[in-house]
Amino acid sequence: MFFNNIIGQDNLKKQLIANALTGSIPHAQLFCGAAGYGTFPLALAYARYLNCTKRSDTDACGQCPSCLKFNGLAHPDLHFIFPIASEGTKKTICDDFLPEWRTFLSSHIYFDLNMWIGEMNTTKQALIYAKESDEIIRKVSLRIYEATYRFLFIWMPERMHLSCANKLLKVIEEPPQNTIILMVSENPDNILGTIQSRSQRINVKPIEPDALTQFAKTQYGMSDVEAQQIAHLAHGDMLQLTDAIHQSDENELFLQHFMRMMRNSWAKNVKGMKSFAEDMVPLGRERQRNFLAYSQRLVRENFVYRFEASEMNYLNLEESTFSSKFSPYINERNVFDFMEELSEADRHIAQNGNAKMIFFDLALRITVLLQK
């Protein structure tokens, strides 16, 4: 991982590089922010840069012995600690998952916990178990093999068992020489307070819209308008950007279903409502629930659309075209009832209710709401 692999975040990159060049390097640092902002890749690129022997003013060289070992994530002075799900197997510590972890990191710059759980092929909760505390003590007791700094790289310390967190606190209070602890957290308030207070906090902000726009244009061949729109929808989050791009086909289908449902209800077309309900059945329960979640978002966005504040609106071009005519029908008198009806339908679907009856009933109820 290099700084130039990370989209945007130029000011933070400059700050980290300046700290490295001036030797102002706290021994415990806590990178905080959403996974899609680039918290993990920033911390990992920073670790590479600190141990690079031929670094420039902008990035690591990629050619020195340290960088070559970082390429394979197999540097002897780089130790990873991350949530795992043992599932009752003999794999009980992070090192047992290192092959999978390295393979996962080599193919992902931006990722979240759900993606890592999928890589482990488990449905169990992922945690940093108490047994890991002994490994932490063992690793920091070893001599530094060849680099300037040894890194204890902890992803999601908020998922650390209390006894393990207490052991980490002892390491932070009395760290071995040239040992740097880099923690990456999405929910820092869930970390032991004494660890927070002894760490320098680095807040990673959302990625700049211009950087996301340029990425969408170069990576996906989007036009200026399409790229700007998708960057706006992403809220500065790379994972949300890629999700929005990959889900565009399904969202287009959901928009067609939503328009059909609203038009039938407005026209009090009972035959059309029945046909719509029948067509929703083959989607299956997960996609039915996804459609209802999409519908809630669209209702909310149509309510906001009426205020003519584009910075508050997160609709794509097709949705905006539809909403220009539909938004007057979502107002203060019915918006909360709309959300409640959609939520109620979702609850019934989740409880394995009859989908045809649920969607037909929903369409009938919407008929009343559209008249308000």
C-alpha positions, -999 to 999 in steps of 0.1 A, spaced: 0 0 0 14 34 -11 0 69 -5 -6 72 -42 -30 42 -41 -53 62 -19 -80 84 -34 -79 120 -22 -70 128 15 -41 150 2 -39 171 33 -38 142 57 -11 125 35 10 156 37 6 157 75 17 121 79 46 126 56 57 157 75 55 139 108 77 111 94 103 135 80 105 156 112 106 125 134 74 136 152 60 101 156 38 93 185 42 57 197 4 51 197 -18 65 170 -55 60 165 -69 65 129 -106 71 132 -132 72 104 -154 51 82 -138 23 63 -146 39 29 -127 71 38 -94 52 36 -85 48 73 -68 14 69 -49 21 37 -37 54 51 -23 38 82 -7 10 62 9 34 37 22 54 66 38 24 82 55 15 49 67 51 45 82 52 80 104 21 73 113 29 37 150 36 34 148 55 1 116 75 6 108 106 -13 89 137 -1 57 122 -14 58 84 -10 78 53 -3 102 41 -29 88 6 -35 123 -8 -42 142 -10 -9 143 -42 11 117 -29 35 93 -20 7 97 -53 -10 87 -71 22 57 -47 26 46 -57 -9 39 -92 4 27 -79 38 54 -102 53 78 -78 69 91 -94 101 85 -61 120 49 -57 109 24 -75 132 -13 -75 124 -41 -79 149 -76 -80 136 -111 -95 145 -114 -132 138 -142 -158 141 -128 -191 153 -160 -211 149 -147 -237 174 -117 -246 151 -81 -247 161 -77 -212 147 -78 -191 178 -54 -162 172 -48 -137 143 -16 -154 131 -37 -185 123 -56 -164 97 -25 -146 83 -26 -164 49 -63 -154 44 -56 -119 57 -27 -113 34 -47 -126 4 -76 -104 14 -54 -72 18 -36 -79 -15 -70 -76 -34 -87 -48 -14 -76 -13 -8 -110 -3 7 -129 -28 28 -151 -32 59 -157 -59 85 -185 -75 65 -162 -81 36 -136 -97 58 -162 -119 75 -172 -130 40 -135 -139 33 -134 -160 64 -167 -177 52 -184 -175 86 -216 -162 101 -201 -159 136 -193 -125 152 -157 -115 146 -137 -104 177 -102 -100 189 -102 -127 216 -86 -126 250 -60 -152 239 -45 -126 216 -32 -106 246 -4 -132 251 5 -129 214 7 -91 218 31 -94 247 52 -120 229 55 -99 197 66 -67 215 91 -86 236 110 -97 204 139 -77 191 134 -56 161 148 -76 132 159 -52 106 137 -21 104 138 13 121 104 7 136 83 -23 147 46 -19 141 17 -34 160 -11 -28 135 -45 -32 152 -76 -31 130 -109 -24 149 -96 -23 185 -132 -17 195 -138 -54 190 -111 -63 214 -118 -84 245 -114 -64 277 -84 -85 290 -67 -80 257 -74 -43 258 -59 -41 293 -27 -58 280 -25 -34 252 -28 -5 277 3 -18 294 22 -18 261 11 17 254 22 29 288 56 13 285 63 6 249 96 -11 239 119 12 220 109 21 184 76 2 187 47 20 171 11 10 177 -12 20 148 -49 14 155 -77 18 129 -112 23 142 -147 30 129 -162 34 164 -134 49 186 -159 57 214 -162 19 221 -125 16 228 -113 16 264 -111 52 275 -76 48 289 -64 36 255 -80 66 238 -64 90 262 -29 76 256 -31 76 218 -29 105 193 -62 106 175 -61 111 137 -95 119 123 -99 108 87 -125 129 70 -147 119 40 -129 119 7 -132 151 -13 -160 151 -39 -135 162 -67 -113 132 -60 -142 108 -61 -155 124 -93 -121 120 -110 -119 84 -98 -154 76 -112 -144 92 -146 -111 74 -150 -120 41 -134 -155 36 -148 -155 59 -179 -183 81 -166 -192 114 -180 -186 146 -159 -223 148 -149 -226 111 -141 -193 111 -121 -203 142 -101 -237 127 -93 -223 94 -81 -197 112 -60 -224 132 -44 -244 101 -36 -212 85 -20 -210 110 9 -172 109 6 -170 71 11 -153 49 -15 -173 18 -5 -205 37 -10 -193 49 -44 -186 14 -56 -218 1 -42 -238 28 -59 -222 20 -92 -226 -18 -89 -262 -14 -77 -273 9 -104 -290 -18 -124 -310 -31 -94 -319 5 -84 -332 11 -119 -355 -20 -115 -366 -8 -81 -374 27 -95 -396 11 -121 -414 -9 -94 -418 22 -72 -433 43 -101 -457 15 -110 -468 11 -74 -474 48 -70 -492 53 -103 -516 23 -97 -523 37 -62 -529 72 -75 -553 59 -102 -570 36 -77 -562 8 -103 -570 -23 -82 -563 -46 -111 -529 -30 -115 -522 -32 -78 -530 -69 -78 -507 -74 -108 -479 -54 -91 -482 -75 -60 -480 -108 -80 -449 -95 -98 -431 -88 -65 -434 -124 -53 -406 -139 -76 -381 -114 -63 -376 -134 -31 -377 -120 4 -342 -104 5 -348 -84 -27 -384 -76 -15 -369 -61 16 -342 -43 -4 -370 -28 -25 -389 -16 6 -357 0 19 -352 17 -15 -388 29 -14 -382 45 21 -351 63 8 -370 75 -23 -399 88 -1 -375 106 21 -356 121 -8 -389 133 -25 -398 150 7 -364 168 7 -367 175 -30 -395 200 -23 -371 223 -5 -351 228 -37 -318 223 -18 -296 203 -42 -269 198 -16 -294 179 6 -307 157 -22 -292 124 -32 -312 113 -63 -297 101 -96 -308 115 -129 -337 91 -135 -349 95 -99 -347 133 -102 -368 133 -134 -395 112 -117 -393 132 -85 -398 165 -102 -434 155 -108 -440 131 -79 -425 151 -50 -456 174 -44 -474 142 -33 -450 137 -4 -456 163 22 -458 171 59 -492 154 61 -482 120 49 -444 115 49 -443 99 83 -473 76 75 -456 66 43 -424 56 62 -445 37 88 -464 18 61 -432 8 43 -416 -2 76 -446 -23 85 -445 -41 52 -408 -48 57 -415 -63 92 -442 -86 77 -419 -97 49 -391 -104 75 -416 -125 94 -423 -147 63 -457 -132 56 -475 -137 23 -457 -113 0 -486 -110 -25 -510 -100 3 -485 -76 19 -477 -57 -13 -514 -55 -23 -523 -42 11 -495 -17 9 -507 -4 -24 -542 0 -10 -529 20 19 -508 42 -3 -540 51 -22 -552 68 9 -519 85 17 -515 100 -17 -548 119 -13 -535 138 18 
